[in-house]
Structure formats: C-alpha cells, structure tokens
C-alpha cells in the first residue's frame, strides 16, 4: 500500500505476496521484482480434476489456507535448494511441505480464465492434501515460467505478462483511499481485505 498526497513522494507502507492463488497472503518487508510482478506471487494454483482453477469465488475455504516461505526467499538473488519449502497449513489439516525446487512432472491443460497451458504438478501428497481439505479431487500446480507466458489484456496494459494473477503484475492501494472508505463504514476494514486475485 502506498502513501502520499499532493507533491509528496509515494512511500510503500506494506507489501503482500500471495504464493498460492486465492490462499492467504504473506506480509513482507521487501520482495524482489520480476517481469511478471513480485517473485513468488501467484506462482501456485489449486485446480480441479480437469485442470480448471479454483478461487475463493467458488471455494471460499481457500481463505483459511495459510502459506509460508523461507525468510531468505525475499532476498535478492536467493535461489531455493533441497531444504527450501513452501509450507501450507489449514485448520484440521497436517502441515504440507512443498519443495521449492522445480518438480519434474507436468500437468497439461491447466486453465485460468481464458488462458490454457501446461504447469508443473506438485505431486500426489499435495493433491491428496487439497482434495481432503476441499472435499473434491484437486491438485496443486506451479506456473512454468520457462515455457509459459500469460499476457495482460492489451486494452488494459500493453506488453506485460503475469503468472496466475487475474489481471496485472501489481495491485496498488493508497492509504488515502482506505481511510476515505473506512470513514464511511460502521466498522473499519484492514488493508488485507483487498486481496488481489
């Protein structure tokens, strides 16, 4: 979220990364930038048995899923090793650890809105975890940045690409906008209520 008014320079107050699309975000003090947005942001996606995305719109339980990455994952130049994990937690579930080194299995026909392509499949343990949690066949996939590309619609922003984001590499919210909204509400809402998709 950015602050600033009039001639003041904008100041970044907080940064949120959403490693698994539609799951809880992580508040970080810094995040490396890539051509598709923040590194690790919307890199993973849960899909149904046909490879179609799940989001909170149809699976609101995803809002209960917490994710963690190693602190060093947000340092410039850091690369994962065999001891680096994406950690996934949810009420009533065992902790799931996904190795951050790229898997070798490929899932074809993964679809997100109008895009369809291949992604890395995170394996049976992750598939069973999400299937148990959601109560229906599910899999966890990772965007294949080496072979796939999703372009932002040109009538909104030209020449930008994203991973599993809905639309844009970044979503910005000003403190002034949040304050103006909260002045009109009976109970104020925190910034994390504005979860990008």
C-alpha positions in Angstrom: 0.0 0.0 0.0 1.4 3.4 -0.9 1.1 6.7 0.9 1.4 10.2 -0.5 -0.5 13.4 -1.3 0.0 16.4 -3.4 3.7 16.9 -4.1 4.9 14.3 -1.6 6.6 11.2 -3.0 4.7 8.0 -2.5 6.0 5.7 0.2 5.4 2.0 0.3 3.9 1.1 3.7 3.3 -2.6 3.2 3.8 -5.4 0.7 1.7 -8.6 0.5 2.7 -11.7 -1.6 0.2 -14.4 -2.4 2.2 -17.5 -3.3 -0.8 -19.8 -3.8 -3.6 -18.0 -5.7 -6.7 -17.5 -3.5 -5.0 -18.5 -0.3 -3.8 -16.2 2.5 -1.0 -13.8 1.7 2.3 -13.1 3.4 3.3 -9.6 4.6 6.9 -9.0 3.8 9.3 -6.0 4.2 10.9 -6.5 0.8 10.2 -8.5 -2.3 12.3 -9.0 -5.4 10.7 -7.7 -8.6 10.5 -9.8 -11.8 9.0 -9.1 -15.2 5.7 -10.7 -14.0 5.5 -8.9 -10.7 6.8 -9.9 -7.3 8.8 -13.1 -7.2 6.7 -16.0 -5.7 3.5 -14.1 -6.2 0.6 -16.3 -7.6 3.2 -18.9 -8.6 1.0 -21.8 -7.4 -2.6 -22.6 -8.1 -5.1 -25.2 -7.0 -7.1 -26.9 -9.8 -9.9 -29.4 -10.1 -9.7 -32.8 -11.7 -10.0 -31.2 -15.2 -7.2 -28.7 -14.5 -9.5 -25.7 -14.1 -8.6 -23.1 -11.4 -10.1 -22.9 -8.0 -10.5 -19.5 -6.5 -12.3 -18.2 -3.4 -15.3 -17.3 -5.5 -16.2 -21.0 -5.8 -14.1 -22.4 -3.0 -14.2 -19.9 -0.1 -12.4 -22.4 2.2 -9.2 -21.4 0.4 -9.3 -18.3 2.6 -8.4 -20.5 5.5 -5.2 -21.8 3.9 -2.0 -20.2 5.3 1.3 -20.3 3.4 4.8 -19.6 4.5 8.1 -19.2 2.5 11.6 -19.1 3.9 12.5 -15.6 5.0 15.5 -15.6 2.7 13.2 -16.3 -0.3 12.6 -12.5 -0.4 16.3 -11.6 -0.5 17.7 -10.5 -3.9 19.4 -13.3 -5.8 18.3 -16.1 -3.4 17.7 -19.5 -5.1 15.9 -22.4 -3.5 17.7 -25.7 -2.6 16.6 -29.1 -1.4 15.9 -27.8 2.1 13.6 -24.9 0.9 9.9 -25.5 1.3 6.6 -23.7 0.7 4.7 -24.6 3.9 0.9 -24.9 3.7 -1.4 -25.1 6.8 -5.1 -25.1 7.3 -7.5 -25.9 10.3 -7.8 -29.6 10.9 -5.0 -30.5 8.4 -1.5 -31.7 8.8 1.3 -29.4 7.6 2.1 -29.8 3.9 5.7 -29.0 2.8 6.2 -28.4 -1.0 9.9 -28.5 -2.1 10.6 -25.1 -3.8 13.0 -26.7 -6.3 11.0 -27.2 -9.5 9.2 -30.5 -9.8 9.7 -32.6 -13.0 6.0 -33.7 -13.5 4.0 -31.6 -15.9 0.2 -31.1 -15.9 -1.2 -30.3 -19.3 -4.4 -28.4 -20.0 -4.3 -26.2 -16.9 -6.8 -23.3 -17.4 -7.2 -20.0 -15.7 -9.9 -17.7 -17.2 -9.1 -17.6 -21.0 -5.6 -19.0 -20.7 -4.7 -22.6 -21.0 -1.3 -24.2 -20.9 1.0 -26.5 -19.0 2.2 -26.2 -15.4 4.4 -28.2 -13.0 2.4 -30.7 -10.9 3.4 -30.7 -7.3 2.6 -34.4 -6.8 0.3 -36.8 -5.0 0.9 -35.6 -1.4 -0.2 -32.1 -2.4 -3.1 -33.4 -4.5 -4.3 -35.5 -1.6 -4.0 -32.6 0.9 -6.0 -30.2 -1.2 -8.5 -33.0 -2.1 -9.1 -33.8 1.5 -9.4 -30.1 2.5 -11.7 -29.1 -0.3 -13.7 -32.4 -0.3 -13.2 -32.9 -4.0 -10.4 -34.0 -6.4 -7.8 -31.3 -6.5 -4.2 -30.7 -7.5 -1.6 -28.1 -6.8 0.3 -26.8 -9.8 3.1 -24.3 -10.3 3.4 -21.9 -13.2 6.1 -22.9 -15.6 7.9 -19.6 -16.1 10.4 -21.2 -18.6 7.8 -22.3 -21.1 4.6 -20.5 -20.5 3.5 -16.9 -20.8 0.3 -15.1 -19.9 -0.1 -11.6 -21.4 -2.1 -8.9 -19.7 -5.0 -7.9 -21.9 -3.7 -5.2 -24.3 -6.6 -2.9 -23.8 -5.7 -2.6 -20.1 -1.9 -2.7 -20.1 0.4 -3.4 -23.1 3.4 -5.7 -23.1 3.0 -7.0 -19.5 2.9 -10.7 -18.5 1.7 -12.4 -15.3 1.7 -15.8 -13.8 -1.5 -17.0 -12.2 -2.6 -13.4 -11.4 -6.1 -12.5 -12.6 -5.0 -9.4 -14.5 -2.0 -7.3 -13.5 1.5 -7.8 -12.1 0.8 -5.4 -9.2 -2.2 -4.0 -7.3 -1.7 -0.7 -5.6 -3.9 0.8 -2.8 -3.3 4.2 -1.3 -3.7 4.9 2.4 -5.9 7.9 1.5 -8.3 5.6 -0.4 -8.5 3.2 2.5 -9.0 6.0 5.0 -11.8 7.5 2.9 -13.6 4.2 2.7 -13.2 3.5 6.4 -14.7 6.9 7.2 -17.9 5.8 5.5 -18.1 2.3 7.1 -19.6 1.5 10.5 -16.5 -0.7 11.2 -13.2 -0.1 9.5 -11.6 -2.8 7.3 -7.9 -3.6 7.3 -5.9 -3.5 4.1 -5.7 -7.3 3.7 -9.4 -7.3 2.9 -8.4 -6.0 -0.5 -6.9 -9.3 -1.7 -5.7 -9.2 -5.3 -6.8 -12.1 -7.4 
